Amino acid sequence: MATFLPLNQANINLALQNDSQTLRTHISWLEERVEAYNELTTTAMTAAGITDPNVQNAILAFIADINRMHQYATGTPQAVAADMRFDIAAILGVL
């Protein structure tokens, strides 16, 4: 559902400022999470007790998604994009 935005300069400026702050927060979160997940391999997951291949694959898909998003955010467009909503649903379904 769309939110009504009155079309005047004051409201548009305020919306842009708020949305830019939100986007900056999301990009900062993304950068932190990419760094945090950087070392999470199947070997590391197995060592941590995560041995189910379906769970490992879902986690790796999520990691690929956040890396892809990070690459877009830092100016490196990707040739192929996966369905991130599908990957996120898979993560939420196994955890």
PDB file of N, CA, C and O in Angstrom:
ATOM      1  N   MET A   1       0.847  -1.171   0.000  1.00  0.00           N
ATOM      2  CA  MET A   1       0.000   0.000   0.000  1.00  0.00           C
ATOM      3  C   MET A   1       0.892   1.234   0.000  1.00  0.00           C
ATOM      4  O   MET A   1       1.825   1.330   0.798  1.00  0.00           O
ATOM      5  N   ALA A   2       0.616   2.149  -0.867  1.00  0.00           N
ATOM      6  CA  ALA A   2       1.397   3.377  -0.957  1.00  0.00           C
ATOM      7  C   ALA A   2       0.984   4.352   0.131  1.00  0.00           C
ATOM      8  O   ALA A   2      -0.171   4.395   0.555  1.00  0.00           O
ATOM      9  N   THR A   3       1.954   5.126   0.566  1.00  0.00           N
ATOM     10  CA  THR A   3       1.694   6.165   1.554  1.00  0.00           C
ATOM     11  C   THR A   3       1.491   7.474   0.825  1.00  0.00           C
ATOM     12  O   THR A   3       2.226   7.797  -0.108  1.00  0.00           O
ATOM     13  N   PHE A   4       0.504   8.217   1.247  1.00  0.00           N
ATOM     14  CA  PHE A   4       0.216   9.496   0.627  1.00  0.00           C
ATOM     15  C   PHE A   4       1.310  10.492   0.998  1.00  0.00           C
ATOM     16  O   PHE A   4       1.613  10.671   2.178  1.00  0.00           O
ATOM     17  N   LEU A   5       1.898  11.135   0.005  1.00  0.00           N
ATOM     18  CA  LEU A   5       2.910  12.158   0.206  1.00  0.00           C
ATOM     19  C   LEU A   5       2.407  13.448  -0.429  1.00  0.00           C
ATOM     20  O   LEU A   5       2.347  13.551  -1.654  1.00  0.00           O
ATOM     21  N   PRO A   6       2.044  14.437   0.396  1.00  0.00           N
ATOM     22  CA  PRO A   6       1.583  15.696  -0.179  1.00  0.00           C
ATOM     23  C   PRO A   6       2.651  16.285  -1.099  1.00  0.00           C
ATOM     24  O   PRO A   6       3.827  16.347  -0.738  1.00  0.00           O
ATOM     25  N   LEU A   7       2.242  16.708  -2.265  1.00  0.00           N
ATOM     26  CA  LEU A   7       3.185  17.202  -3.257  1.00  0.00           C
ATOM     27  C   LEU A   7       3.460  18.684  -3.054  1.00  0.00           C
ATOM     28  O   LEU A   7       2.911  19.543  -3.745  1.00  0.00           O
ATOM     29  N   ASN A   8       4.323  18.956  -2.087  1.00  0.00           N
ATOM     30  CA  ASN A   8       4.843  20.308  -1.922  1.00  0.00           C
ATOM     31  C   ASN A   8       6.299  20.184  -1.497  1.00  0.00           C
ATOM     32  O   ASN A   8       6.732  19.133  -1.024  1.00  0.00           O
ATOM     33  N   GLN A   9       7.037  21.248  -1.669  1.00  0.00           N
ATOM     34  CA  GLN A   9       8.482  21.179  -1.461  1.00  0.00           C
ATOM     35  C   GLN A   9       8.853  20.785  -0.032  1.00  0.00           C
ATOM     36  O   GLN A   9       9.775  19.993   0.164  1.00  0.00           O
ATOM     37  N   ALA A  10       8.165  21.315   0.952  1.00  0.00           N
ATOM     38  CA  ALA A  10       8.507  21.013   2.342  1.00  0.00           C
ATOM     39  C   ALA A  10       8.346  19.525   2.646  1.00  0.00           C
ATOM     40  O   ALA A  10       9.225  18.917   3.258  1.00  0.00           O
ATOM     41  N   ASN A  11       7.229  18.938   2.220  1.00  0.00           N
ATOM     42  CA  ASN A  11       6.993  17.517   2.489  1.00  0.00           C
ATOM     43  C   ASN A  11       7.943  16.617   1.704  1.00  0.00           C
ATOM     44  O   ASN A  11       8.430  15.615   2.228  1.00  0.00           O
ATOM     45  N   ILE A  12       8.202  16.969   0.468  1.00  0.00           N
ATOM     46  CA  ILE A  12       9.114  16.162  -0.351  1.00  0.00           C
ATOM     47  C   ILE A  12      10.530  16.243   0.218  1.00  0.00           C
ATOM     48  O   ILE A  12      11.219  15.227   0.301  1.00  0.00           O
ATOM     49  N   ASN A  13      10.973  17.442   0.611  1.00  0.00           N
ATOM     50  CA  ASN A  13      12.301  17.583   1.206  1.00  0.00           C
ATOM     51  C   ASN A  13      12.422  16.762   2.488  1.00  0.00           C
ATOM     52  O   ASN A  13      13.441  16.109   2.713  1.00  0.00           O
ATOM     53  N   LEU A  14      11.401  16.792   3.319  1.00  0.00           N
ATOM     54  CA  LEU A  14      11.413  16.036   4.563  1.00  0.00           C
ATOM     55  C   LEU A  14      11.427  14.535   4.290  1.00  0.00           C
ATOM     56  O   LEU A  14      12.163  13.787   4.933  1.00  0.00           O
ATOM     57  N   ALA A  15      10.612  14.104   3.337  1.00  0.00           N
ATOM     58  CA  ALA A  15      10.583  12.676   2.990  1.00  0.00           C
ATOM     59  C   ALA A  15      11.941  12.231   2.451  1.00  0.00           C
ATOM     60  O   ALA A  15      12.439  11.170   2.829  1.00  0.00           O
ATOM     61  N   LEU A  16      12.538  13.029   1.577  1.00  0.00           N
ATOM     62  CA  LEU A  16      13.857  12.685   1.036  1.00  0.00           C
ATOM     63  C   LEU A  16      14.914  12.611   2.129  1.00  0.00           C
ATOM     64  O   LEU A  16      15.755  11.713   2.129  1.00  0.00           O
ATOM     65  N   GLN A  17      14.868  13.544   3.047  1.00  0.00           N
ATOM     66  CA  GLN A  17      15.834  13.536   4.144  1.00  0.00           C
ATOM     67  C   GLN A  17      15.658  12.282   5.013  1.00  0.00           C
ATOM     68  O   GLN A  17      16.635  11.605   5.335  1.00  0.00           O
ATOM     69  N   ASN A  18      14.424  11.981   5.386  1.00  0.00           N
ATOM     70  CA  ASN A  18      14.158  10.803   6.209  1.00  0.00           C
ATOM     71  C   ASN A  18      14.522   9.514   5.482  1.00  0.00           C
ATOM     72  O   ASN A  18      15.135   8.618   6.063  1.00  0.00           O
ATOM     73  N   ASP A  19      14.149   9.426   4.230  1.00  0.00           N
ATOM     74  CA  ASP A  19      14.439   8.213   3.463  1.00  0.00           C
ATOM     75  C   ASP A  19      15.934   8.054   3.220  1.00  0.00           C
ATOM     76  O   ASP A  19      16.442   6.934   3.221  1.00  0.00           O
ATOM     77  N   SER A  20      16.636   9.147   3.013  1.00  0.00           N
ATOM     78  CA  SER A  20      18.089   9.079   2.833  1.00  0.00           C
ATOM     79  C   SER A  20      18.772   8.605   4.111  1.00  0.00           C
ATOM     80  O   SER A  20      19.713   7.813   4.059  1.00  0.00           O
ATOM     81  N   GLN A  21      18.304   9.086   5.251  1.00  0.00           N
ATOM     82  CA  GLN A  21      18.844   8.625   6.539  1.00  0.00           C
ATOM     83  C   GLN A  21      18.601   7.127   6.710  1.00  0.00           C
ATOM     84  O   GLN A  21      19.488   6.394   7.146  1.00  0.00           O
ATOM     85  N   THR A  22      17.402   6.683   6.367  1.00  0.00           N
ATOM     86  CA  THR A  22      17.068   5.265   6.478  1.00  0.00           C
ATOM     87  C   THR A  22      17.937   4.426   5.548  1.00  0.00           C
ATOM     88  O   THR A  22      18.454   3.384   5.951  1.00  0.00           O
ATOM     89  N   LEU A  23      18.097   4.870   4.319  1.00  0.00           N
ATOM     90  CA  LEU A  23      18.926   4.137   3.363  1.00  0.00           C
ATOM     91  C   LEU A  23      20.375   4.074   3.839  1.00  0.00           C
ATOM     92  O   LEU A  23      21.020   3.031   3.728  1.00  0.00           O
ATOM     93  N   ARG A  24      20.888   5.182   4.366  1.00  0.00           N
ATOM     94  CA  ARG A  24      22.255   5.180   4.895  1.00  0.00           C
ATOM     95  C   ARG A  24      22.386   4.176   6.039  1.00  0.00           C
ATOM     96  O   ARG A  24      23.397   3.479   6.132  1.00  0.00           O
ATOM     97  N   THR A  25      21.389   4.092   6.901  1.00  0.00           N
ATOM     98  CA  THR A  25      21.406   3.125   8.002  1.00  0.00           C
ATOM     99  C   THR A  25      21.424   1.702   7.459  1.00  0.00           C
ATOM    100  O   THR A  25      22.164   0.855   7.957  1.00  0.00           O
ATOM    101  N   HIS A  26      20.612   1.438   6.440  1.00  0.00           N
ATOM    102  CA  HIS A  26      20.577   0.102   5.841  1.00  0.00           C
ATOM    103  C   HIS A  26      21.915  -0.261   5.190  1.00  0.00           C
ATOM    104  O   HIS A  26      22.377  -1.396   5.309  1.00  0.00           O
ATOM    105  N   ILE A  27      22.528   0.690   4.510  1.00  0.00           N
ATOM    106  CA  ILE A  27      23.814   0.420   3.873  1.00  0.00           C
ATOM    107  C   ILE A  27      24.883   0.167   4.929  1.00  0.00           C
ATOM    108  O   ILE A  27      25.727  -0.710   4.747  1.00  0.00           O
ATOM    109  N   SER A  28      24.866   0.912   6.024  1.00  0.00           N
ATOM    110  CA  SER A  28      25.818   0.676   7.116  1.00  0.00           C
ATOM    111  C   SER A  28      25.615  -0.715   7.708  1.00  0.00           C
ATOM    112  O   SER A  28      26.581  -1.434   7.962  1.00  0.00           O
ATOM    113  N   TRP A  29      24.352  -1.095   7.928  1.00  0.00           N
ATOM    114  CA  TRP A  29      24.053  -2.442   8.427  1.00  0.00           C
ATOM    115  C   TRP A  29      24.583  -3.488   7.461  1.00  0.00           C
ATOM    116  O   TRP A  29      25.193  -4.473   7.877  1.00  0.00           O
ATOM    117  N   LEU A  30      24.351  -3.275   6.175  1.00  0.00           N
ATOM    118  CA  LEU A  30      24.781  -4.213   5.147  1.00  0.00           C
ATOM    119  C   LEU A  30      26.298  -4.384   5.173  1.00  0.00           C
ATOM    120  O   LEU A  30      26.794  -5.509   5.124  1.00  0.00           O
ATOM    121  N   GLU A  31      27.025  -3.298   5.250  1.00  0.00           N
ATOM    122  CA  GLU A  31      28.482  -3.374   5.298  1.00  0.00           C
ATOM    123  C   GLU A  31      28.958  -4.157   6.518  1.00  0.00           C
ATOM    124  O   GLU A  31      29.884  -4.961   6.416  1.00  0.00           O
ATOM    125  N   GLU A  32      28.334  -3.928   7.665  1.00  0.00           N
ATOM    126  CA  GLU A  32      28.706  -4.647   8.887  1.00  0.00           C
ATOM    127  C   GLU A  32      28.408  -6.143   8.767  1.00  0.00           C
ATOM    128  O   GLU A  32      29.216  -6.974   9.182  1.00  0.00           O
ATOM    129  N   ARG A  33      27.255  -6.483   8.203  1.00  0.00           N
ATOM    130  CA  ARG A  33      26.872  -7.897   8.105  1.00  0.00           C
ATOM    131  C   ARG A  33      27.719  -8.636   7.077  1.00  0.00           C
ATOM    132  O   ARG A  33      28.052  -9.804   7.281  1.00  0.00           O
ATOM    133  N   VAL A  34      28.072  -7.979   5.981  1.00  0.00           N
ATOM    134  CA  VAL A  34      28.939  -8.614   4.983  1.00  0.00           C
ATOM    135  C   VAL A  34      30.268  -8.982   5.643  1.00  0.00           C
ATOM    136  O   VAL A  34      30.788 -10.080   5.445  1.00  0.00           O
ATOM    137  N   GLU A  35      30.802  -8.055   6.422  1.00  0.00           N
ATOM    138  CA  GLU A  35      32.057  -8.332   7.111  1.00  0.00           C
ATOM    139  C   GLU A  35      31.894  -9.458   8.134  1.00  0.00           C
ATOM    140  O   GLU A  35      32.775 -10.308   8.268  1.00  0.00           O
ATOM    141  N   ALA A  36      30.784  -9.466   8.847  1.00  0.00           N
ATOM    142  CA  ALA A  36      30.554 -10.493   9.872  1.00  0.00           C
ATOM    143  C   ALA A  36      30.406 -11.885   9.265  1.00  0.00           C
ATOM    144  O   ALA A  36      30.884 -12.863   9.841  1.00  0.00           O
ATOM    145  N   TYR A  37      29.750 -11.987   8.107  1.00  0.00           N
ATOM    146  CA  TYR A  37      29.518 -13.289   7.477  1.00  0.00           C
ATOM    147  C   TYR A  37      30.660 -13.718   6.558  1.00  0.00           C
ATOM    148  O   TYR A  37      30.634 -14.823   6.016  1.00  0.00           O
ATOM    149  N   ASN A  38      31.648 -12.865   6.379  1.00  0.00           N
ATOM    150  CA  ASN A  38      32.703 -13.100   5.401  1.00  0.00           C
ATOM    151  C   ASN A  38      33.420 -14.437   5.580  1.00  0.00           C
ATOM    152  O   ASN A  38      33.807 -15.063   4.593  1.00  0.00           O
ATOM    153  N   GLU A  39      33.600 -14.880   6.812  1.00  0.00           N
ATOM    154  CA  GLU A  39      34.350 -16.108   7.080  1.00  0.00           C
ATOM    155  C   GLU A  39      33.455 -17.333   7.267  1.00  0.00           C
ATOM    156  O   GLU A  39      33.958 -18.410   7.586  1.00  0.00           O
ATOM    157  N   LEU A  40      32.150 -17.195   7.077  1.00  0.00           N
ATOM    158  CA  LEU A  40      31.230 -18.302   7.330  1.00  0.00           C
ATOM    159  C   LEU A  40      31.155 -19.217   6.107  1.00  0.00           C
ATOM    160  O   LEU A  40      30.393 -18.970   5.172  1.00  0.00           O
ATOM    161  N   THR A  41      31.957 -20.272   6.137  1.00  0.00           N
ATOM    162  CA  THR A  41      31.994 -21.264   5.074  1.00  0.00           C
ATOM    163  C   THR A  41      31.312 -22.532   5.558  1.00  0.00           C
ATOM    164  O   THR A  41      30.937 -22.630   6.726  1.00  0.00           O
ATOM    165  N   THR A  42      31.149 -23.496   4.673  1.00  0.00           N
ATOM    166  CA  THR A  42      30.567 -24.768   5.108  1.00  0.00           C
ATOM    167  C   THR A  42      31.448 -25.429   6.168  1.00  0.00           C
ATOM    168  O   THR A  42      30.933 -26.050   7.098  1.00  0.00           O
ATOM    169  N   THR A  43      32.755 -25.302   6.040  1.00  0.00           N
ATOM    170  CA  THR A  43      33.666 -25.868   7.043  1.00  0.00           C
ATOM    171  C   THR A  43      33.450 -25.197   8.394  1.00  0.00           C
ATOM    172  O   THR A  43      33.396 -25.871   9.423  1.00  0.00           O
ATOM    173  N   ALA A  44      33.328 -23.879   8.394  1.00  0.00           N
ATOM    174  CA  ALA A  44      33.097 -23.149   9.641  1.00  0.00           C
ATOM    175  C   ALA A  44      31.738 -23.500  10.236  1.00  0.00           C
ATOM    176  O   ALA A  44      31.611 -23.644  11.452  1.00  0.00           O
ATOM    177  N   MET A  45      30.716 -23.640   9.378  1.00  0.00           N
ATOM    178  CA  MET A  45      29.390 -24.008   9.881  1.00  0.00           C
ATOM    179  C   MET A  45      29.413 -25.397  10.495  1.00  0.00           C
ATOM    180  O   MET A  45      28.830 -25.617  11.557  1.00  0.00           O
ATOM    181  N   THR A  46      30.084 -26.343   9.831  1.00  0.00           N
ATOM    182  CA  THR A  46      30.178 -27.703  10.360  1.00  0.00           C
ATOM    183  C   THR A  46      30.874 -27.694  11.707  1.00  0.00           C
ATOM    184  O   THR A  46      30.437 -28.370  12.638  1.00  0.00           O
ATOM    185  N   ALA A  47      31.949 -26.937  11.816  1.00  0.00           N
ATOM    186  CA  ALA A  47      32.676 -26.839  13.089  1.00  0.00           C
ATOM    187  C   ALA A  47      31.811 -26.236  14.186  1.00  0.00           C
ATOM    188  O   ALA A  47      31.991 -26.544  15.364  1.00  0.00           O
ATOM    189  N   ALA A  48      30.865 -25.371  13.799  1.00  0.00           N
ATOM    190  CA  ALA A  48      29.966 -24.742  14.768  1.00  0.00           C
ATOM    191  C   ALA A  48      28.734 -25.591  15.055  1.00  0.00           C
ATOM    192  O   ALA A  48      27.864 -25.185  15.825  1.00  0.00           O
ATOM    193  N   GLY A  49      28.657 -26.782  14.431  1.00  0.00           N
ATOM    194  CA  GLY A  49      27.527 -27.671  14.688  1.00  0.00           C
ATOM    195  C   GLY A  49      26.381 -27.536  13.709  1.00  0.00           C
ATOM    196  O   GLY A  49      25.343 -28.171  13.894  1.00  0.00           O
ATOM    197  N   ILE A  50      26.536 -26.738  12.685  1.00  0.00           N
ATOM    198  CA  ILE A  50      25.504 -26.593  11.653  1.00  0.00           C
ATOM    199  C   ILE A  50      25.885 -27.557  10.536  1.00  0.00           C
ATOM    200  O   ILE A  50      26.709 -27.236   9.679  1.00  0.00           O
ATOM    201  N   THR A  51      25.273 -28.745  10.553  1.00  0.00           N
ATOM    202  CA  THR A  51      25.699 -29.794   9.628  1.00  0.00           C
ATOM    203  C   THR A  51      24.662 -30.149   8.572  1.00  0.00           C
ATOM    204  O   THR A  51      24.996 -30.804   7.586  1.00  0.00           O
ATOM    205  N   ASP A  52      23.425 -29.739   8.752  1.00  0.00           N
ATOM    206  CA  ASP A  52      22.380 -30.047   7.781  1.00  0.00           C
ATOM    207  C   ASP A  52      22.675 -29.303   6.476  1.00  0.00           C
ATOM    208  O   ASP A  52      22.745 -28.074   6.469  1.00  0.00           O
ATOM    209  N   PRO A  53      22.849 -30.039   5.371  1.00  0.00           N
ATOM    210  CA  PRO A  53      23.170 -29.374   4.099  1.00  0.00           C
ATOM    211  C   PRO A  53      22.110 -28.371   3.655  1.00  0.00           C
ATOM    212  O   PRO A  53      22.450 -27.354   3.050  1.00  0.00           O
ATOM    213  N   ASN A  54      20.844 -28.629   3.938  1.00  0.00           N
ATOM    214  CA  ASN A  54      19.784 -27.681   3.561  1.00  0.00           C
ATOM    215  C   ASN A  54      19.935 -26.368   4.312  1.00  0.00           C
ATOM    216  O   ASN A  54      19.745 -25.295   3.739  1.00  0.00           O
ATOM    217  N   VAL A  55      20.274 -26.447   5.582  1.00  0.00           N
ATOM    218  CA  VAL A  55      20.473 -25.238   6.381  1.00  0.00           C
ATOM    219  C   VAL A  55      21.718 -24.505   5.889  1.00  0.00           C
ATOM    220  O   VAL A  55      21.702 -23.284   5.733  1.00  0.00           O
ATOM    221  N   GLN A  56      22.788 -25.245   5.648  1.00  0.00           N
ATOM    222  CA  GLN A  56      24.012 -24.622   5.143  1.00  0.00           C
ATOM    223  C   GLN A  56      23.753 -23.920   3.805  1.00  0.00           C
ATOM    224  O   GLN A  56      24.219 -22.802   3.585  1.00  0.00           O
ATOM    225  N   ASN A  57      23.015 -24.579   2.925  1.00  0.00           N
ATOM    226  CA  ASN A  57      22.716 -23.975   1.617  1.00  0.00           C
ATOM    227  C   ASN A  57      21.869 -22.718   1.754  1.00  0.00           C
ATOM    228  O   ASN A  57      22.086 -21.743   1.035  1.00  0.00           O
ATOM    229  N   ALA A  58      20.910 -22.733   2.666  1.00  0.00           N
ATOM    230  CA  ALA A  58      20.079 -21.548   2.883  1.00  0.00           C
ATOM    231  C   ALA A  58      20.919 -20.400   3.422  1.00  0.00           C
ATOM    232  O   ALA A  58      20.752 -19.251   3.013  1.00  0.00           O
ATOM    233  N   ILE A  59      21.821 -20.717   4.341  1.00  0.00           N
ATOM    234  CA  ILE A  59      22.699 -19.683   4.908  1.00  0.00           C
ATOM    235  C   ILE A  59      23.615 -19.128   3.822  1.00  0.00           C
ATOM    236  O   ILE A  59      23.800 -17.915   3.721  1.00  0.00           O
ATOM    237  N   LEU A  60      24.186 -20.014   3.014  1.00  0.00           N
ATOM    238  CA  LEU A  60      25.068 -19.560   1.935  1.00  0.00           C
ATOM    239  C   LEU A  60      24.316 -18.714   0.909  1.00  0.00           C
ATOM    240  O   LEU A  60      24.882 -17.771   0.355  1.00  0.00           O
ATOM    241  N   ALA A  61      23.051 -19.039   0.651  1.00  0.00           N
ATOM    242  CA  ALA A  61      22.236 -18.231  -0.263  1.00  0.00           C
ATOM    243  C   ALA A  61      22.022 -16.840   0.318  1.00  0.00           C
ATOM    244  O   ALA A  61      22.085 -15.842  -0.401  1.00  0.00           O
ATOM    245  N   PHE A  62      21.769 -16.779   1.623  1.00  0.00           N
ATOM    246  CA  PHE A  62      21.601 -15.486   2.281  1.00  0.00           C
ATOM    247  C   PHE A  62      22.892 -14.670   2.198  1.00  0.00           C
ATOM    248  O   PHE A  62      22.860 -13.474   1.908  1.00  0.00           O
ATOM    249  N   ILE A  63      24.023 -15.325   2.454  1.00  0.00           N
ATOM    250  CA  ILE A  63      25.311 -14.642   2.378  1.00  0.00           C
ATOM    251  C   ILE A  63      25.543 -14.114   0.960  1.00  0.00           C
ATOM    252  O   ILE A  63      26.018 -12.992   0.784  1.00  0.00           O
ATOM    253  N   ALA A  64      25.213 -14.911  -0.034  1.00  0.00           N
ATOM    254  CA  ALA A  64      25.350 -14.466  -1.423  1.00  0.00           C
ATOM    255  C   ALA A  64      24.461 -13.248  -1.691  1.00  0.00           C
ATOM    256  O   ALA A  64      24.866 -12.324  -2.396  1.00  0.00           O
ATOM    257  N   ASP A  65      23.250 -13.250  -1.126  1.00  0.00           N
ATOM    258  CA  ASP A  65      22.336 -12.124  -1.306  1.00  0.00           C
ATOM    259  C   ASP A  65      22.895 -10.845  -0.700  1.00  0.00           C
ATOM    260  O   ASP A  65      22.885  -9.796  -1.343  1.00  0.00           O
ATOM    261  N   ILE A  66      23.387 -10.929   0.549  1.00  0.00           N
ATOM    262  CA  ILE A  66      23.886  -9.688   1.146  1.00  0.00           C
ATOM    263  C   ILE A  66      25.162  -9.222   0.452  1.00  0.00           C
ATOM    264  O   ILE A  66      25.413  -8.021   0.355  1.00  0.00           O
ATOM    265  N   ASN A  67      25.969 -10.167  -0.030  1.00  0.00           N
ATOM    266  CA  ASN A  67      27.144  -9.765  -0.803  1.00  0.00           C
ATOM    267  C   ASN A  67      26.732  -9.092  -2.108  1.00  0.00           C
ATOM    268  O   ASN A  67      27.342  -8.106  -2.520  1.00  0.00           O
ATOM    269  N   ARG A  68      25.699  -9.621  -2.756  1.00  0.00           N
ATOM    270  CA  ARG A  68      25.202  -9.030  -4.001  1.00  0.00           C
ATOM    271  C   ARG A  68      24.661  -7.620  -3.737  1.00  0.00           C
ATOM    272  O   ARG A  68      24.935  -6.688  -4.492  1.00  0.00           O
ATOM    273  N   MET A  69      23.896  -7.483  -2.663  1.00  0.00           N
ATOM    274  CA  MET A  69      23.367  -6.162  -2.308  1.00  0.00           C
ATOM    275  C   MET A  69      24.502  -5.192  -2.009  1.00  0.00           C
ATOM    276  O   MET A  69      24.449  -4.027  -2.401  1.00  0.00           O
ATOM    277  N   HIS A  70      25.527  -5.675  -1.314  1.00  0.00           N
ATOM    278  CA  HIS A  70      26.672  -4.825  -0.998  1.00  0.00           C
ATOM    279  C   HIS A  70      27.383  -4.386  -2.271  1.00  0.00           C
ATOM    280  O   HIS A  70      27.792  -3.231  -2.389  1.00  0.00           O
ATOM    281  N   GLN A  71      27.529  -5.291  -3.211  1.00  0.00           N
ATOM    282  CA  GLN A  71      28.171  -4.945  -4.469  1.00  0.00           C
ATOM    283  C   GLN A  71      27.364  -3.888  -5.229  1.00  0.00           C
ATOM    284  O   GLN A  71      27.939  -2.972  -5.818  1.00  0.00           O
ATOM    285  N   TYR A  72      26.041  -4.014  -5.217  1.00  0.00           N
ATOM    286  CA  TYR A  72      25.212  -2.980  -5.841  1.00  0.00           C
ATOM    287  C   TYR A  72      25.395  -1.641  -5.125  1.00  0.00           C
ATOM    288  O   TYR A  72      25.526  -0.599  -5.766  1.00  0.00           O
ATOM    289  N   ALA A  73      25.402  -1.680  -3.797  1.00  0.00           N
ATOM    290  CA  ALA A  73      25.502  -0.448  -3.016  1.00  0.00           C
ATOM    291  C   ALA A  73      26.845   0.238  -3.200  1.00  0.00           C
ATOM    292  O   ALA A  73      26.951   1.453  -3.037  1.00  0.00           O
ATOM    293  N   THR A  74      27.878  -0.538  -3.541  1.00  0.00           N
ATOM    294  CA  THR A  74      29.207   0.052  -3.709  1.00  0.00           C
ATOM    295  C   THR A  74      29.564   0.265  -5.174  1.00  0.00           C
ATOM    296  O   THR A  74      30.721   0.524  -5.504  1.00  0.00           O
ATOM    297  N   GLY A  75      28.569   0.156  -6.053  1.00  0.00           N
ATOM    298  CA  GLY A  75      28.761   0.531  -7.445  1.00  0.00           C
ATOM    299  C   GLY A  75      29.230  -0.566  -8.374  1.00  0.00           C
ATOM    300  O   GLY A  75      29.766  -0.282  -9.445  1.00  0.00           O
ATOM    301  N   THR A  76      29.038  -1.828  -7.979  1.00  0.00           N
ATOM    302  CA  THR A  76      29.427  -2.939  -8.845  1.00  0.00           C
ATOM    303  C   THR A  76      28.177  -3.706  -9.254  1.00  0.00           C
ATOM    304  O   THR A  76      27.782  -4.644  -8.561  1.00  0.00           O
ATOM    305  N   PRO A  77      27.544  -3.328 -10.364  1.00  0.00           N
ATOM    306  CA  PRO A  77      26.320  -4.027 -10.772  1.00  0.00           C
ATOM    307  C   PRO A  77      26.605  -5.485 -11.119  1.00  0.00           C
ATOM    308  O   PRO A  77      27.669  -5.822 -11.640  1.00  0.00           O
ATOM    309  N   GLN A  78      25.640  -6.332 -10.821  1.00  0.00           N
ATOM    310  CA  GLN A  78      25.764  -7.761 -11.067  1.00  0.00           C
ATOM    311  C   GLN A  78      25.073  -8.136 -12.368  1.00  0.00           C
ATOM    312  O   GLN A  78      24.063  -7.539 -12.741  1.00  0.00           O
ATOM    313  N   ALA A  79      25.622  -9.127 -13.051  1.00  0.00           N
ATOM    314  CA  ALA A  79      25.032  -9.584 -14.308  1.00  0.00           C
ATOM    315  C   ALA A  79      23.771 -10.396 -14.058  1.00  0.00           C
ATOM    316  O   ALA A  79      22.844 -10.371 -14.867  1.00  0.00           O
ATOM    317  N   VAL A  80      23.732 -11.117 -12.940  1.00  0.00           N
ATOM    318  CA  VAL A  80      22.600 -11.989 -12.631  1.00  0.00           C
ATOM    319  C   VAL A  80      22.179 -11.730 -11.194  1.00  0.00           C
ATOM    320  O   VAL A  80      23.022 -11.649 -10.300  1.00  0.00           O
ATOM    321  N   ALA A  81      20.896 -11.602 -10.976  1.00  0.00           N
ATOM    322  CA  ALA A  81      20.384 -11.413  -9.622  1.00  0.00           C
ATOM    323  C   ALA A  81      19.475 -12.581  -9.270  1.00  0.00           C
ATOM    324  O   ALA A  81      18.615 -12.972 -10.058  1.00  0.00           O
ATOM    325  N   ALA A  82      19.673 -13.127  -8.089  1.00  0.00           N
ATOM    326  CA  ALA A  82      18.810 -14.198  -7.601  1.00  0.00           C
ATOM    327  C   ALA A  82      17.550 -13.579  -7.009  1.00  0.00           C
ATOM    328  O   ALA A  82      17.466 -12.364  -6.828  1.00  0.00           O
ATOM    329  N   ASP A  83      16.586 -14.417  -6.715  1.00  0.00           N
ATOM    330  CA  ASP A  83      15.364 -13.952  -6.065  1.00  0.00           C
ATOM    331  C   ASP A  83      15.632 -13.878  -4.564  1.00  0.00           C
ATOM    332  O   ASP A  83      15.527 -14.881  -3.858  1.00  0.00           O
ATOM    333  N   MET A  84      15.977 -12.695  -4.087  1.00  0.00           N
ATOM    334  CA  MET A  84      16.343 -12.534  -2.688  1.00  0.00           C
ATOM    335  C   MET A  84      15.176 -12.828  -1.764  1.00  0.00           C
ATOM    336  O   MET A  84      15.380 -13.316  -0.652  1.00  0.00           O
ATOM    337  N   ARG A  85      13.964 -12.542  -2.196  1.00  0.00           N
ATOM    338  CA  ARG A  85      12.801 -12.844  -1.353  1.00  0.00           C
ATOM    339  C   ARG A  85      12.667 -14.334  -1.143  1.00  0.00           C
ATOM    340  O   ARG A  85      12.307 -14.777  -0.052  1.00  0.00           O
ATOM    341  N   PHE A  86      12.954 -15.124  -2.181  1.00  0.00           N
ATOM    342  CA  PHE A  86      12.906 -16.582  -2.062  1.00  0.00           C
ATOM    343  C   PHE A  86      13.971 -17.060  -1.081  1.00  0.00           C
ATOM    344  O   PHE A  86      13.689 -17.903  -0.230  1.00  0.00           O
ATOM    345  N   ASP A  87      15.188 -16.534  -1.189  1.00  0.00           N
ATOM    346  CA  ASP A  87      16.272 -16.938  -0.296  1.00  0.00           C
ATOM    347  C   ASP A  87      15.960 -16.572   1.152  1.00  0.00           C
ATOM    348  O   ASP A  87      16.223 -17.359   2.061  1.00  0.00           O
ATOM    349  N   ILE A  88      15.405 -15.389   1.371  1.00  0.00           N
ATOM    350  CA  ILE A  88      15.056 -14.974   2.721  1.00  0.00           C
ATOM    351  C   ILE A  88      13.954 -15.855   3.284  1.00  0.00           C
ATOM    352  O   ILE A  88      13.994 -16.215   4.460  1.00  0.00           O
ATOM    353  N   ALA A  89      12.972 -16.208   2.467  1.00  0.00           N
ATOM    354  CA  ALA A  89      11.917 -17.112   2.913  1.00  0.00           C
ATOM    355  C   ALA A  89      12.497 -18.460   3.288  1.00  0.00           C
ATOM    356  O   ALA A  89      12.047 -19.084   4.249  1.00  0.00           O
ATOM    357  N   ALA A  90      13.495 -18.920   2.537  1.00  0.00           N
ATOM    358  CA  ALA A  90      14.141 -20.201   2.854  1.00  0.00           C
ATOM    359  C   ALA A  90      14.847 -20.121   4.202  1.00  0.00           C
ATOM    360  O   ALA A  90      14.753 -21.050   5.004  1.00  0.00           O
ATOM    361  N   ILE A  91      15.543 -19.036   4.456  1.00  0.00           N
ATOM    362  CA  ILE A  91      16.228 -18.851   5.745  1.00  0.00           C
ATOM    363  C   ILE A  91      15.212 -18.872   6.870  1.00  0.00           C
ATOM    364  O   ILE A  91      15.402 -19.578   7.861  1.00  0.00           O
ATOM    365  N   LEU A  92      14.155 -18.124   6.736  1.00  0.00           N
ATOM    366  CA  LEU A  92      13.147 -18.050   7.792  1.00  0.00           C
ATOM    367  C   LEU A  92      12.440 -19.377   7.979  1.00  0.00           C
ATOM    368  O   LEU A  92      11.929 -19.668   9.060  1.00  0.00           O
ATOM    369  N   GLY A  93      12.409 -20.183   6.930  1.00  0.00           N
ATOM    370  CA  GLY A  93      11.762 -21.491   7.027  1.00  0.00           C
ATOM    371  C   GLY A  93      12.591 -22.537   7.730  1.00  0.00           C
ATOM    372  O   GLY A  93      12.039 -23.498   8.265  1.00  0.00           O
ATOM    373  N   VAL A  94      13.929 -22.375   7.745  1.00  0.00           N
ATOM    374  CA  VAL A  94      14.779 -23.397   8.362  1.00  0.00           C
ATOM    375  C   VAL A  94      15.279 -23.017   9.740  1.00  0.00           C
ATOM    376  O   VAL A  94      15.747 -23.879  10.483  1.00  0.00           O
ATOM    377  N   LEU A  95      15.192 -21.753  10.096  1.00  0.00           N
ATOM    378  CA  LEU A  95      15.689 -21.339  11.403  1.00  0.00           C
ATOM    379  C   LEU A  95      14.576 -21.265  12.424  1.00  0.00           C
ATOM    380  O   LEU A  95      14.823 -20.930  13.583  1.00  0.00           O
TER     381      LEU A  95
END
